[in-house]
């Protein structure tokens, strides 16, 4: 396909019809909130979760030491306060009194220390967000209780992200979970948060009911049902029919149709999820033309210049966006994003030793990625593949369910290029950069390594001055941009369908908090 046909293809792909029902079905009862997500949770085990959809559900069953507000402020939750030691190797949390799990067990510092050590125990073989991302990022060593109210976390060194990271760790009660085998914990929970589990029907729904032993807040709804509805159009239909109160990932081209009904509206928010095409440096694709080509930084820079991100945003995401210049939401404003310049991209590839062959192809790539997980993700991947093919890099798409793709990304086998979105934050650049604490970290999906980046990352453990931290962070972001381990795309805009019967405002970070919703 010639380049001039690219925008026509994008425009044609953006038009979708929403077959809306003629009538409105019965709404949920006044004490029930129904939320529709695109995929099911991975497990009931708090330490086997990697997807935002799973974390959303579990955040209702488990409390955390601290919380992050929609504005990015880290505030108390189970912990009233925290303090660092002088060396920056230990952080102590003062635990509230009066915390209780759903089965009546008192929750105190011993339970916090148990939670942290259980997640880190290699014998448990946990691969979720806490052991795989949080602990790798902050250099977790161990935890201990000093009396009933003080939990101490020992680290390899200081990190400004630790308090915010503590807001990501689900605290569970020691006696309750010691009574469960790891196999049992995959299927059931003992809640410490505002809701407890009623049932989990795989690939269909998770039903929660209010936990009477949780006293830090009083949700407006007694029951929260999380429905699994993979098709975006079906989520829209269920929303306007009154069967769903909150629906995620509404395609923007459905907004007008949904807004025409008085039962719901579409609310958009500038999201924090980093969308990109990653390169796999693990060695799994060594010896193939594509696998060898992407090792060359000039090739990676050229592929960045081949993709017209603003056009993708307008035509496939229904909004204008600025191309990302790095992995951080709060990035380095002095870095200019890669321009769309296919002629320059072709010249760079020629000079790098990858000319077009007789058939017009320089080398071929397979791009793997999920279909139905992110906003119009299949169409975006097809568009990126076409842009690359237009400059002679013959790229084919291998689309699959998130359930298949997620372990491939975590185990560094997706590729040689792969499409993925990683959740981000507005409260810390270092948090967003924590995808790359080491080459082997599970969240470092492409096993990218750069000595300049790594040495500066390690140095952050000795820096307590925010201004000095910012200086080092900006240097790291320059390294990341120049080395181009991603084809930089965009921060995903999020479109939520919201029932007219509730008051609820979405957050930028994809966290869905049912306890902030109220009935009108």
SULFEN-V135690 format. One record per residue. SS is DSSP state (H for helix, E for strand, L for the rest). OMEGA is omega in whole degrees, 0 to 359 (* if undefined). Layout:
SS,OMEGA
SS,OMEGA
This chain:
L,180
L,184
H,186
H,180
H,187
H,182
H,177
H,179
H,180
H,181
H,180
H,181
H,185
L,185
L,179
L,178
L,175
L,180
L,184
L,182
L,181
L,182
L,180
L,180
L,182
L,178
L,172
L,179
L,184
L,181
L,183
E,175
E,181
E,182
E,180
E,173
E,188
L,181
L,181
L,174
L,182
L,188
L,169
L,178
L,183
H,184
H,177
H,185
L,176
L,184
L,180
H,181
H,178
H,181
H,176
H,181
H,185
H,178
L,176
L,180
L,184
L,173
E,181
L,180
L,180
E,177
E,175
E,180
L,176
L,179
L,177
L,178
L,177
E,187
E,180
E,170
L,174
L,176
E,177
E,183
E,176
E,180
E,177
E,167
L,185
L,183
L,182
L,181
L,178
E,174
E,184
E,179
E,175
E,188
E,177
L,170
L,174
L,178
L,184
E,176
L,186
L,181
L,177
L,179
L,177
E,179
L,181
L,185
H,179
H,179
H,177
H,180
H,178
H,179
H,183
H,181
H,177
H,180
H,185
H,185
L,182
H,180
H,180
H,177
L,178
L,184
L,186
L,188
H,182
H,180
H,187
H,183
H,185
H,185
H,177
H,186
H,185
H,180
L,181
E,177
E,182
E,177
E,178
E,175
E,173
L,186
L,185
L,188
L,182
E,175
E,185
E,177
E,177
E,185
E,176
L,180
L,182
L,170
L,180
L,183
L,189
H,179
H,178
H,177
H,179
H,177
L,181
L,187
L,181
L,183
E,177
L,190
L,186
H,185
H,182
H,184
H,172
H,179
L,178
L,168
L,177
H,179
H,179
H,182
H,176
L,188
L,182
L,179
L,166
L,194
L,169
L,184
L,187
L,181
E,176
E,186
E,171
E,177
E,173
E,175
E,189
L,179
L,179
L,184
E,167
E,182
E,179
E,174
E,187
E,177
L,185
L,180
L,177
L,188
L,183
L,175
L,180
L,181
L,181
L,184
L,179
L,184
E,174
E,179
E,177
E,181
E,176
E,179
L,187
L,186
L,181
H,181
H,178
H,176
H,178
H,179
H,180
H,179
H,183
H,177
L,179
L,181
L,182
L,179
L,179
E,178
E,182
L,172
L,174
L,177
L,185
H,180
H,176
H,187
H,183
H,181
H,180
H,182
H,179
L,177
L,179
L,182
L,185
E,173
E,178
E,180
E,180
E,179
E,177
E,186
E,180
E,183
E,179
E,179
E,184
E,169
E,183
E,175
E,181
L,181
L,187
L,187
L,182
L,184
L,175
L,179
L,173
L,181
H,180
H,179
H,178
H,183
H,186
L,173
L,182
L,182
H,179
H,177
H,181
H,177
H,179
H,180
H,174
H,183
H,181
L,190
L,180
L,185
H,179
H,178
H,176
H,182
H,184
H,188
H,186
H,181
H,176
L,180
L,173
L,177
L,176
L,180
L,178
L,176
L,180
L,185
L,188
L,173
L,174
L,190
L,178
L,185
L,181
L,181
L,177
L,179
L,177
L,179
L,169
L,183
L,184
H,178
H,177
H,179
H,180
H,180
H,179
H,180
H,176
H,183
H,180
L,177
L,178
L,181
L,174
L,174
L,181
L,179
L,179
L,184
L,176
L,173
E,184
E,178
E,168
E,177
E,179
E,179
E,182
E,177
L,180
L,179
L,184
L,183
L,179
L,188
H,180
H,180
H,179
H,180
H,178
H,178
H,179
H,179
H,179
H,178
H,179
H,179
H,181
H,179
L,175
L,176
E,187
E,187
E,177
E,181
E,173
E,183
E,183
E,176
L,177
H,179
H,177
H,186
H,187
H,178
H,177
H,179
H,181
H,182
L,174
L,181
L,179
L,178
L,12
L,168
E,185
E,180
E,181
E,173
E,179
E,181
L,183
L,184
L,176
L,185
L,183
L,172
H,183
H,176
H,181
H,180
H,183
H,172
H,189
H,178
L,177
L,178
L,188
L,184
L,181
L,181
L,174
L,193
L,181
L,181
L,177
L,177
L,176
L,186
H,179
H,176
H,186
H,181
H,178
H,176
H,180
H,182
H,180
H,180
H,180
H,187
L,178
L,182
L,182
H,181
H,178
H,176
H,180
H,179
H,180
H,178
H,179
H,176
H,179
H,180
H,175
H,178
H,182
H,182
H,183
H,182
H,173
L,174
L,175
E,154
E,186
E,179
E,190
E,169
E,192
E,170
E,182
E,180
E,181
E,169
E,184
E,179
E,179
L,181
L,182
E,167
E,180
L,180
L,180
L,176
L,178
L,190
L,177
L,176
L,177
L,183
L,183
H,183
H,175
H,180
L,176
E,177
E,179
L,*
